[in-house]
Amino acid sequence: MGKTASSILAASVALLLLTSGCSGSPAGATATATRPPGAAGKPTPTGATAATSVPSGQLKEALTAKEAFAVADPAAKAIHTSYRLLEVWGCTASALDYEKDDHLVNGGCATWAFRYTRPAKPGSFEGYYELLLWVGPRGIVKQQETLKEKAAAVVAKGAADDWKLDSTQAIEIAEREGGKEHRLQNPKWDAGRFDSDPNAVLRASLEFVPYFDVTYAKGKEIPGAKSVVWTIKYPPVDRYVFVIDAYNGQLLLKGDATKKP
């Protein structure tokens, strides 16, 4: 190789080394883009928060009955495996008083109360334990267990596995069957309006025993398919009462306070 060719080659190598040194990377290192764990090659959106930093339940103002049940049931079974769900009350205070909650017209509540029972002694029909659990978007708000030593045992006839209809679906049926029209025609008693009457309380309860009343059901039990029933009551003073099968969504009863049964 002549001197001219050697000079050209040396100049090229020097230029290449100079260019590599300007990259900011250590000699021999390969520059790579830094991404958060789990990004899978995609940039993290602005304002995104890691899933572990804030539990998703804390981001909600209200939750459905099924969402609350997913918290309540493991807690009840952890206390005693023989506890069975008997009743669920929507939008209640810690004293089991119904509260006005405008979320309920869409099927949600800030707090759901769950009532579990179990026999005081295995196989006994005298005495039972009652467990009350109040559940909100952040988890269990309050729990209370009581021994009803002298009372007759209270036993659920329906099973939690047969509870298919969430509170959102039960409210949708009640709204469709006349509840929504009633609310729109009576703003004072519209439970979905913040400025309606303080007593405009929409009530929703789920029972694992047949529905019973002397006014609309004429004193007869209405079990539905599996003895799991929703009862939705509109203000004022139970203006409308809807009983809905929580297993298959069938409307079992529609009570209208302005009409004689």
Backbone torsions as a table, in degrees:
resi	resn	phi	psi	omega
1	MET	NA	133.4	-179.6
2	GLY	-76.8	169.5	-179.5
3	LYS	-62.0	-36.7	-178.0
4	THR	-64.7	-46.2	-179.8
5	ALA	-64.0	-39.0	179.3
6	SER	-64.7	-37.1	179.3
7	SER	-66.1	-41.6	-179.6
8	ILE	-64.4	-43.1	-179.1
9	LEU	-63.7	-43.1	179.9
10	ALA	-63.3	-38.9	178.9
11	ALA	-65.5	-38.0	-179.4
12	SER	-66.0	-43.3	179.4
13	VAL	-63.3	-42.2	179.5
14	ALA	-62.5	-41.4	179.2
15	LEU	-64.0	-40.2	179.5
16	LEU	-63.6	-43.4	178.8
17	LEU	-65.2	-39.0	179.0
18	LEU	-63.9	-41.8	179.7
19	THR	-64.9	-42.5	179.4
20	SER	-63.5	-36.3	-179.6
21	GLY	-67.6	-21.3	-179.7
22	CYS	-81.6	-6.8	-175.3
23	SER	-74.9	-18.6	-179.8
24	GLY	88.7	-6.6	-180.0
25	SER	-91.2	149.2	176.5
26	PRO	-58.6	153.9	-179.5
27	ALA	-56.6	130.8	178.4
28	GLY	81.9	-6.2	-179.2
29	ALA	-87.3	153.2	177.2
30	THR	-107.8	125.8	-178.7
31	ALA	-69.9	133.3	177.7
32	THR	-131.4	150.2	178.5
33	ALA	-76.6	135.1	179.1
34	THR	-91.0	125.5	-178.9
35	ARG	-129.3	153.3	178.4
36	PRO	-67.0	153.4	178.0
37	PRO	-55.5	138.2	177.0
38	GLY	80.1	6.6	-177.2
39	ALA	-74.7	-18.2	177.2
40	ALA	52.4	40.8	175.5
41	GLY	79.7	4.7	-179.1
42	LYS	-113.1	141.3	179.3
43	PRO	-67.8	147.4	177.3
44	THR	-76.3	127.6	180.0
45	PRO	-59.8	151.6	178.7
46	THR	-61.2	131.4	177.9
47	GLY	84.7	0.0	-179.1
48	ALA	-68.4	145.6	-179.1
49	THR	-120.8	139.2	178.5
50	ALA	-59.2	140.6	-174.4
51	ALA	-61.9	-27.3	-176.9
52	THR	-81.3	-12.8	-175.0
53	SER	-79.3	-34.3	179.7
54	VAL	-135.3	111.1	178.1
55	PRO	-54.5	138.1	-174.4
56	SER	-59.1	-32.1	-178.9
57	GLY	-62.5	-27.0	-178.4
58	GLN	-73.8	-13.0	-177.9
59	LEU	-86.5	-3.8	-175.9
60	LYS	-105.3	145.7	175.6
61	GLU	-84.2	-28.8	-177.5
62	ALA	-146.2	165.5	177.6
63	LEU	-143.2	161.5	-179.3
64	THR	-81.3	169.5	179.8
65	ALA	-62.9	-40.0	-180.0
66	LYS	-66.5	-39.1	177.7
67	GLU	-63.7	-40.5	178.0
68	ALA	-68.7	-37.0	179.0
69	PHE	-61.7	-35.4	178.9
70	ALA	-62.4	-21.6	176.0
71	VAL	-92.1	-42.7	-174.1
72	ALA	-69.2	-43.6	-171.6
73	ASP	-64.2	-47.3	176.5
74	PRO	-60.6	-34.6	179.3
75	ALA	-66.5	-42.2	179.2
76	ALA	-64.9	-44.3	-178.1
77	LYS	-69.6	-25.6	176.7
78	ALA	-70.5	-30.0	177.7
79	ILE	-75.1	-45.9	174.7
80	HIS	-160.0	130.4	-174.9
81	THR	-68.6	-16.6	-177.9
82	SER	-89.0	0.7	178.1
83	TYR	-66.5	134.6	176.3
84	ARG	-121.8	140.8	-178.8
85	LEU	-72.6	129.0	-178.3
86	LEU	-111.0	-42.7	-177.0
87	GLU	-147.7	154.3	174.2
88	VAL	-134.0	132.2	178.6
89	TRP	-119.6	133.4	-179.8
90	GLY	-93.3	143.8	173.0
91	CYS	55.3	61.1	-178.1
92	THR	-118.2	154.0	172.6
93	ALA	-83.6	177.2	-177.3
94	SER	-67.0	-13.8	178.5
95	ALA	-98.8	13.1	-179.5
96	LEU	69.5	19.1	173.0
97	ASP	-85.6	135.0	177.2
98	TYR	-67.8	142.0	179.1
99	GLU	-120.9	152.5	174.8
100	LYS	-69.9	126.5	-178.2
101	ASP	-146.8	109.3	-174.9
102	ASP	-70.8	-5.6	175.1
103	HIS	-70.1	-26.3	-169.3
104	LEU	-67.2	-25.4	178.1
105	VAL	-64.7	-14.8	174.7
106	ASN	-109.9	8.9	174.2
107	GLY	94.1	4.4	-178.9
108	GLY	-112.0	164.1	176.0
109	CYS	-144.5	150.1	175.0
110	ALA	-72.2	-26.8	178.2
111	THR	-145.5	133.4	172.5
112	TRP	-116.3	141.5	177.7
113	ALA	-111.3	135.6	-179.0
114	PHE	-119.4	133.0	178.3
115	ARG	-113.6	117.9	177.0
116	TYR	-111.4	149.9	175.8
117	THR	-137.4	156.9	173.5
118	ARG	-153.3	151.3	180.0
119	PRO	-62.4	147.5	177.2
120	ALA	-64.5	-36.5	175.3
121	LYS	-133.8	142.8	-179.9
122	PRO	-53.7	127.5	177.9
123	GLY	79.0	-1.9	-178.1
124	SER	-89.0	144.8	176.9
125	PHE	-103.4	5.9	178.3
126	GLU	-115.1	123.4	178.9
127	GLY	83.0	145.4	176.6
128	TYR	-158.7	158.5	173.7
129	TYR	-95.7	139.8	177.2
130	GLU	-119.2	128.6	177.8
131	LEU	-118.0	122.6	177.1
132	LEU	-109.8	130.2	178.9
133	LEU	-128.0	126.5	174.9
134	TRP	-104.2	127.3	-174.7
135	VAL	-123.9	131.9	175.6
136	GLY	-123.8	-176.1	-178.3
137	PRO	-58.3	-24.4	-179.3
138	ARG	-95.2	1.0	179.5
139	GLY	121.6	-155.0	-178.5
140	ILE	-74.0	123.9	-178.7
141	VAL	-86.4	-39.4	-176.2
142	LYS	-159.2	149.6	172.9
143	GLN	-140.5	149.9	-175.2
144	GLN	-149.8	124.4	178.7
145	GLU	-117.2	132.1	-175.7
146	THR	-135.0	140.0	173.7
147	LEU	-94.6	118.1	175.4
148	LYS	-97.0	81.6	-167.2
149	GLU	-66.6	-38.1	-175.0
150	LYS	-98.8	-5.7	-177.2
151	ALA	-83.0	154.4	175.6
152	ALA	-68.6	142.2	-177.8
153	ALA	-59.8	136.4	177.8
154	VAL	-106.0	121.3	-173.6
155	VAL	-125.8	133.9	176.0
156	ALA	-70.1	139.5	175.1
157	LYS	-93.1	-31.5	178.2
158	GLY	-92.4	160.6	-178.9
159	ALA	-109.7	147.2	179.8
160	ALA	-60.5	-29.7	179.2
161	ASP	-66.4	-20.1	179.9
162	ASP	-92.8	2.2	175.8
163	TRP	-83.7	101.8	-176.4
164	LYS	-104.9	-31.6	-172.5
165	LEU	-90.3	115.4	177.6
166	ASP	-75.7	169.8	-178.5
167	SER	-61.8	-33.4	178.5
168	THR	-61.6	-42.4	-179.2
169	GLN	-71.4	-38.2	178.5
170	ALA	-63.7	-43.7	178.5
171	ILE	-65.2	-38.9	178.5
172	GLU	-58.0	-41.7	179.2
173	ILE	-66.2	-46.5	179.4
174	ALA	-62.0	-41.4	179.0
175	GLU	-63.3	-44.0	-178.8
176	ARG	-65.5	-33.3	-175.9
177	GLU	-85.5	7.4	175.6
178	GLY	136.0	-15.1	-178.1
179	GLY	-64.4	-44.5	-178.7
180	LYS	-65.1	-44.3	178.7
181	GLU	-59.6	-41.6	178.6
182	HIS	-61.5	-42.9	-179.6
183	ARG	-64.3	-44.6	-177.2
184	LEU	-67.5	-31.7	179.8
185	GLN	-83.4	-13.8	-178.2
186	ASN	-132.5	74.7	-177.0
187	PRO	-54.7	-32.8	-179.9
188	LYS	-61.5	-32.1	-176.5
189	TRP	-108.4	17.6	179.4
190	ASP	-81.2	107.1	-177.3
191	ALA	-65.9	-14.0	179.3
192	GLY	-87.9	-4.3	-179.9
193	ARG	-101.4	132.1	-179.8
194	PHE	-65.7	-31.8	-175.4
195	ASP	-95.1	11.9	178.9
196	SER	-77.8	177.0	-178.0
197	ASP	-56.6	138.8	179.0
198	PRO	-57.0	-24.0	179.3
199	ASN	-90.7	7.2	178.0
200	ALA	-79.9	74.1	-174.8
201	VAL	-105.7	115.7	172.8
202	LEU	-82.5	132.4	-176.2
203	ARG	-117.5	136.7	177.5
204	ALA	-133.6	129.2	177.9
205	SER	-139.6	148.4	178.2
206	LEU	-120.5	129.5	-178.5
207	GLU	-126.5	143.1	178.8
208	PHE	-102.3	36.2	173.2
209	VAL	-140.6	160.4	179.7
210	PRO	-61.4	148.3	175.7
211	TYR	-72.1	146.4	-178.8
212	PHE	-150.2	132.1	165.9
213	ASP	-156.8	163.4	-177.0
214	VAL	-95.2	-13.0	-176.7
215	THR	-86.9	-59.7	-175.6
216	TYR	-94.7	-35.2	179.8
217	ALA	-89.4	-3.1	177.2
218	LYS	56.9	35.5	176.0
219	GLY	77.8	10.6	179.5
220	LYS	-104.8	147.9	177.4
221	GLU	-77.0	138.7	176.3
222	ILE	-120.1	98.5	-174.1
223	PRO	-88.3	-18.4	-171.5
224	GLY	69.3	-159.2	-176.2
225	ALA	-76.1	-34.3	-171.6
226	LYS	-134.4	16.7	-177.5
227	SER	59.4	39.6	173.0
228	VAL	-132.1	108.6	-171.2
229	VAL	-133.3	141.7	171.7
230	TRP	-92.2	143.4	170.7
231	THR	-126.3	121.3	179.5
232	ILE	-115.5	125.9	-177.1
233	LYS	-124.3	128.3	-178.5
234	TYR	-100.6	144.0	176.9
235	PRO	-79.7	162.7	-0.7
236	PRO	-85.1	144.4	174.8
237	VAL	47.2	57.3	176.5
238	ASP	54.2	50.3	179.8
239	ARG	-54.9	-43.9	172.8
240	TYR	-124.4	141.3	175.0
241	VAL	-127.8	120.7	179.1
242	PHE	-115.8	127.0	175.7
243	VAL	-111.6	123.6	-170.9
244	ILE	-127.5	133.3	177.5
245	ASP	-68.0	118.0	-177.2
246	ALA	-79.1	-3.6	177.9
247	TYR	-91.5	-44.0	-175.1
248	ASN	-126.1	-0.1	177.0
249	GLY	81.5	8.4	-179.8
250	GLN	-72.3	136.9	174.3
251	LEU	-78.2	113.0	-175.4
252	LEU	-89.9	-29.6	-176.2
253	LEU	-158.7	138.8	172.8
254	LYS	-128.2	112.9	179.6
255	GLY	-104.5	133.1	-179.4
256	ASP	-121.0	115.7	-174.6
257	ALA	-66.2	-20.0	-178.8
258	THR	-85.7	-6.4	-178.8
259	LYS	-120.8	145.0	177.6
260	LYS	-76.4	134.2	179.6
261	PRO	-59.5	NA	NA
